[in-house]
Amino acid sequence: MTDITLTVNLAPPEPRNPVSVYHLGQGFFLAGNRCLLNIEVGPEVTQCLVSPGVVNLCLSIELFLKALVLQTGNAAPRSHKLVDLFS
């Protein structure tokens, strides 16, 4: 039997690093896309997780906007309001 070793990065994102925040946003974006796939769960039965997909996509937008704010040298607001982050 062969041993397999996997390296996993368990470090949290750096909240003031725009690249770290952007990569976290990518994770939520990919999770949202996966939730919105029509997945076959039985004979002639498919499932699409619309609500979790939308939530993950909204979180990704929030993090992408915060990464942009951080890239300008400003502090990202501690808000989940996309309108406030966009302005």
Residue, then its C-alpha position, 0 to 999 in steps of 0.5 A: m500500500t502506498d502512503i499519500t501525503l497532501t499539503v493543506n493550507l489552513a491559514p485564514p485569509e489576511p484581511r488587509n491583503p487584497v490578493s488574499v481577500y480576492h482568492l477567498g472571493q474566488g472560493f465563494f464564486l466557485a462554490g456558488n457556481r457548483c451550487l447552481l449546477n443541475i445535478e442528477v440525484g436519482p432517476e429523472v431527478t435533478q437538484c439545483l441549490v439556488s439559494p446557497g448558490v446566490v448567497n455564495l455569489c453575493l459573498s464573492i461579490e462582496l469580497f471582490l469589492k473589498a479587494l478592490v478597496l484594499q488595492t487602492g490603499n484604503a481600509a475595507p468597510r466592515s459591511h456586507k452591504l454591496v451598495d455601500l461597498f460599490s460606492 
